[in-house]
């Protein structure tokens, strides 16, 4: 009964987005009547991205976790869908801060970094991103002593510092292993530690391949700069936190960035291939879990 209740709550919380995906023209008219000013191409593109996210098992797993984190993750979807419509973005970030200060700090940091990047050229974005990551790498957890002086973040920062003192999280999560932990938990990793190594390898190969393709700019892709801004914001914000805070290596803090990642890699020619690849990987994961339970 508890599992059925959790599934029902998950479906109910995701229902508005499922409706948006299915009834695209209707939702397009509604959002534009509210002054959002989307083109039909951009709205459909963002909904295509959302479709991929909704079948990606790493996202499904995290959105199915009953608790505050589930509702925080649901509230981040409008941040992606309405990115650039700042009243909605700010309102969603404020709502997440009321539910979970720790997660909202990551969300707000990503939004600020990505927003600032959108006003810079590619060279300055790379310099700024590297500077932030290196700063976090050098300062590490000691930066929390400064953050603890910020009123609404003081309790969270002090709790992290105490956790480090008691649990020795820096030794538990070595700094250069943290990106690997983030990658694995982002793809799929159960709380009991069930790992699906072939899936990690396949995703790793595909990500490297797509990254290499993205380094060659396409003159036909009018979203090329926006994609660069999004992926730069994702990489910078993620590395900034995992290098600075040891217990932020888990991808649950960054899974809300998945739509921005898929936005950066999607185009009209590869969306079916990406969808099929995700479905195949999901099948392998379910098959692995099935044999694991035998």
Phi, psi and omega in degrees: 000321180296320179294319179296321178296320179295318178297318180297317180295320179297312180298318181296318182291331181268355186303315180302325182282326175295320178297318179299320181291320184283313184256070189293313183296320180295313180292328177298315179295322181294310183294324179286330176292340178269007175088020182284331176058053172270149165277155181297326178295316182292319179298314179294324178297315180294325177288327174299317177300314181299323177302315179296319180297319184289344176256353178286121191294330177298322177286315181301318180299314183287325180285344178270357178281113184289122180155186181299324182299326178297314182290326176297316180297320178296321180290341180279343180298315176299333177300319177288309184303322184249026178303132184098344174259085197295326176304320179289316180300312181296319180298318179294321179295319178296320178296318178295326180293332177288333182269318186206105182296320182299311179292320182294331177296319177293315181299313181295319179297315177300315182297318181294312180300313183293321178296315179297318180301328183293345179260002181250161172276172188299320181297316181290327177297315180297316180296313181296318180297313179298320180298316180295316181294316179295323177298317178293323180294320181285314183287318181059213185291344179298338178296338180294334178294331176280320180296330181296347178275351177273120189318295188285349178255356187298315182298315181295315181296317179295323178296320178295318180296318179294321178297322178295318181294320184278320190257346181062052187294334179296326177282327179290322180241079179306143193301321183273355173268344184299317177299326178292318177298317179298316179299312183295316180288337176285324178286301174177125175204117183287159177303333179279357175090020178288121183249142178242085188302314180302323180294319178299319181294314180298314179296321179300315179298315181294318180297315179298317180298315180293322179297319178297319178296323183287342178285347176258102185296142178255125181288342181273348183266103182288348178263009188305313182291319179298322177296318179296319179297314181297311183291327176293319178295319179297309182297315183296310183296320181294309180295326178303315183281319184288333176280332184273320186238112185304317184276014173257023178284336181292136184292352180300336179280345187238359184297337178295342180280351183306316178301323180291327177292312180295326176302322185286334184255347185279145165210177187292339183268338186249359186296324178291320179296318179295317179300312181297320179297316179298317180298317179297316179296321177298318179299316179298319179297313180297321179296317179298314181296324179297312181289332179294326182277347180290000000 
